Amino acid sequence: MTNVRITPLTPVIGGEIEGIDLATPISDAEASFIRQALLDHHVVFFRNQDLNHDQHKAVGNLFGELVKVPFVESVPFHPEIFEIIKLPEECDVYNFGGNWHTDMTYMQEPALVSTLYGAEVPASGGDTMFASLEDAYSGLSSGMQQLLEGLTGVHTADRSYGRAGKFARDTIADEGMNVRPSEDAAKQIEHPVVRTHPETGRKALYVNPNFTFHFKDMSEDESKPLLDFLFKHITRDEFVCRFRWTSGSVVIWDNRCTMHRALNDYDGHRRVMRRVTVGGDQPRLI
Ligand code: SIN
């Protein structure tokens, strides 16, 4: 453990860990270091890793049980892993993960942690942005915090994965992937607009530009101005970091307190990422 260290990417979010080889069995001390680093920095980065599917799943298992992500085909024999692929010929199209979002908030128990492995990355471009939902919450006035704590957000995957959703149309980079639109996406799931992190006790905003379209007992028109304000607020410069991938990078993010967005600035180049997702608990405001 003497060579293990973390370098913050910004004062509020992101830290790059050096000195741990994720392909070898991870010691208890290394596992504790990674877990604490994630609580402190919300998203952590590793470079120059060489992971097969089982080693990647072992990284996810540091945080809990793995889940199969709905609506997306997994890699053969590994239901817990799916690939995010954009092909060189997929130009001028929306890319998977290209809007700010937190993973799977359309479920009653959304994803806890996600880990992404850069299997093939473009020479430049294709960075991923991350935003701290805790620092965004702390950055609001006490009056706004109080108002938001009384609200419930309604989340649905319908506009992404429903029969008439984004992925049912052909302006999407999904030729290399198998995304399966379904009527199951129509479910409406309620979560508090402010949630408490069960491990740190910190409060975070919990609205999702991909999946939250209104507050409970309010119309979309009524909800939109406040949601738009929050989405803009969360992505202010001081709450975000940007990770530049190199081949073999691994990123682990805490979905209880972050949003992320895959940039789409590398048309004509191939990008292949592998994701393992850890199942979470029901968001609560305590
Ligand atoms: C994701 O949203 O899980 C993918 C992020 C990325 O491809 O950078």
Boltz pocket constraint, residues with backbone or C-beta under 6 A from the ligand:
constraints:
  - pocket:
      binder: B
      contacts: [[A, 84], [A, 96], [A, 97], [A, 98], [A, 114], [A, 116], [A, 126], [A, 127], [A, 128], [A, 260], [A, 261], [A, 262], [A, 263], [A, 273], [A, 275]]
      max_distance: 6.0
